[in-house]
Amino acid sequence: MRMYYVYILSDRFRRLLYTGVTNNLERRLHEHRTKHNPNSYTARYDITYLVYFETHGHAGQANIREKEIKRMNRWERERLIREFEEQERTCPPHLKNPYAPPGRQRRRPSCPWPGASLPHD
């Protein structure tokens, strides 16, 4: 069964958020981090840090949830991210951000959630 992911990306300092949906989170993260489309919003503002994701069994469910998240105000999205971060899991190594900018990060490392593992297609 194919899984669909609703995800939120952030810039280095979590000033900007981007919400998207995909059926292959690992591939999509790679596209964002390598700036596959250099004119995109995420490429222009260096929005490459995965701060939230959830899985769905059907594309329709994922699209509905993406729209719900996009309608949330900033406070509601931050609360969603904080609840996600509070889960005690470790980050899978294949999703760590190899494109993190050098130097000190004010907020958090590239992989904020504790250990979710993603099923492969």
VOSELUM-881905 format. One record per residue (C-alpha): residue number from 1; x, z, y. Coordinates in nm, 2 decimals, decimal comma. Each point is the difference from the previous one (the first is absolute). Layout:
// VOSELUM-881905
ATOM;pos;x;z;y
ATOM;NUM;X;Z;Y $
...
***
This chain:
// VOSELUM-881905
ATOM;pos;x;z;y
ATOM;1;0,00;0,00;0,00 $
ATOM;2;0,13;-0,09;0,34 $
ATOM;3;0,04;0,28;0,26 $
ATOM;4;-0,05;-0,04;0,37 $
ATOM;5;0,17;0,22;0,26 $
ATOM;6;-0,10;0,11;0,34 $
ATOM;7;0,31;0,11;0,19 $
ATOM;8;0,11;0,13;0,34 $
ATOM;9;0,34;-0,08;0,14 $
ATOM;10;0,17;0,16;0,30 $
ATOM;11;0,29;-0,06;0,23 $
ATOM;12;0,31;0,23;-0,01 $
ATOM;13;-0,16;0,26;0,23 $
ATOM;14;-0,36;-0,04;-0,12 $
ATOM;15;-0,12;-0,12;0,34 $
ATOM;16;-0,16;-0,31;-0,15 $
ATOM;17;-0,21;-0,04;-0,31 $
ATOM;18;-0,09;-0,31;-0,20 $
ATOM;19;-0,27;-0,01;-0,27 $
ATOM;20;-0,01;-0,27;-0,27 $
ATOM;21;-0,12;-0,08;-0,35 $
ATOM;22;0,19;-0,18;-0,28 $
ATOM;23;-0,01;-0,04;-0,38 $
ATOM;24;0,38;0,05;-0,02 $
ATOM;25;0,13;0,28;0,21 $
ATOM;26;0,36;-0,04;-0,09 $
ATOM;27;0,01;-0,37;0,10 $
ATOM;28;-0,20;0,06;0,32 $
ATOM;29;0,24;0,28;0,11 $
ATOM;30;0,29;-0,23;-0,06 $
ATOM;31;-0,16;-0,26;0,21 $
ATOM;32;-0,06;0,25;0,29 $
ATOM;33;0,35;0,14;-0,03 $
ATOM;34;0,18;-0,34;-0,01 $
ATOM;35;-0,22;-0,12;0,29 $
ATOM;36;-0,14;-0,29;-0,21 $
ATOM;37;-0,21;-0,11;0,29 $
ATOM;38;0,22;0,07;0,31 $
ATOM;39;-0,29;-0,04;0,24 $
ATOM;40;-0,22;0,26;-0,17 $
ATOM;41;-0,10;0,33;0,16 $
ATOM;42;0,20;0,20;-0,26 $
ATOM;43;0,32;-0,21;0,05 $
ATOM;44;-0,02;0,01;0,38 $
ATOM;45;-0,02;0,38;0,01 $
ATOM;46;0,20;0,08;-0,32 $
ATOM;47;-0,29;0,16;-0,18 $
ATOM;48;0,15;0,04;-0,35 $
ATOM;49;-0,05;0,36;-0,11 $
ATOM;50;-0,27;0,05;-0,27 $
ATOM;51;-0,18;0,32;0,10 $
ATOM;52;-0,32;-0,04;-0,21 $
ATOM;53;-0,16;-0,19;-0,28 $
ATOM;54;-0,29;0,01;-0,24 $
ATOM;55;-0,10;-0,21;-0,29 $
ATOM;56;-0,33;-0,18;-0,08 $
ATOM;57;-0,12;-0,19;-0,30 $
ATOM;58;-0,17;-0,28;0,19 $
ATOM;59;0,09;-0,21;0,30 $
ATOM;60;-0,33;0,07;0,16 $
ATOM;61;0,04;0,37;-0,02 $
ATOM;62;0,35;-0,02;0,15 $
ATOM;63;-0,12;-0,22;0,29 $
ATOM;64;-0,29;0,24;0,08 $
ATOM;65;0,24;0,29;0,00 $
ATOM;66;0,25;-0,19;0,22 $
ATOM;67;-0,28;-0,06;0,26 $
ATOM;68;-0,09;0,37;-0,02 $
ATOM;69;0,35;0,11;0,07 $
ATOM;70;0,04;-0,25;0,29 $
ATOM;71;-0,32;0,14;0,16 $
ATOM;72;0,15;0,35;-0,01 $
ATOM;73;0,14;0,15;0,31 $
ATOM;74;0,37;0,09;0,02 $
ATOM;75;-0,07;0,37;-0,08 $
ATOM;76;-0,19;-0,09;-0,31 $
ATOM;77;0,27;-0,24;-0,13 $
ATOM;78;0,27;0,27;0,07 $
ATOM;79;-0,21;0,25;-0,20 $
ATOM;80;-0,03;-0,25;-0,29 $
ATOM;81;0,38;-0,05;0,01 $
ATOM;82;0,08;0,38;0,01 $
ATOM;83;-0,23;0,07;-0,29 $
ATOM;84;0,18;-0,28;-0,20 $
ATOM;85;0,34;0,14;0,09 $
ATOM;86;-0,10;0,35;-0,11 $
ATOM;87;-0,03;-0,11;-0,36 $
ATOM;88;0,30;0,12;-0,20 $
ATOM;89;0,14;-0,32;-0,15 $
ATOM;90;0,33;-0,18;0,04 $
ATOM;91;0,06;-0,34;0,14 $
ATOM;92;0,07;-0,28;-0,25 $
ATOM;93;0,35;-0,14;0,06 $
ATOM;94;-0,12;-0,36;0,01 $
ATOM;95;-0,21;0,07;0,30 $
ATOM;96;0,26;0,17;0,22 $
ATOM;97;0,07;-0,18;0,32 $
ATOM;98;0,34;-0,17;-0,02 $
ATOM;99;-0,06;-0,14;0,35 $
ATOM;100;-0,03;0,34;0,17 $
ATOM;101;0,18;-0,01;0,34 $
ATOM;102;0,33;0,19;0,01 $
ATOM;103;0,03;0,34;0,16 $
ATOM;104;-0,23;0,30;0,03 $
ATOM;105;-0,37;-0,04;-0,06 $
ATOM;106;-0,23;0,22;0,21 $
ATOM;107;-0,29;0,02;-0,24 $
ATOM;108;0,07;-0,08;-0,36 $
ATOM;109;0,18;-0,20;-0,26 $
ATOM;110;-0,13;-0,34;-0,11 $
ATOM;111;-0,19;0,13;-0,30 $
ATOM;112;-0,21;0,30;0,11 $
ATOM;113;-0,21;0,05;-0,31 $
ATOM;114;0,12;0,19;-0,29 $
ATOM;115;0,02;-0,22;-0,30 $
ATOM;116;-0,28;-0,24;-0,05 $
ATOM;117;0,08;-0,26;-0,26 $
ATOM;118;-0,16;-0,35;0,02 $
ATOM;119;-0,12;-0,19;-0,30 $
ATOM;120;0,16;-0,34;-0,03 $
ATOM;121;-0,20;-0,32;-0,05 $
***
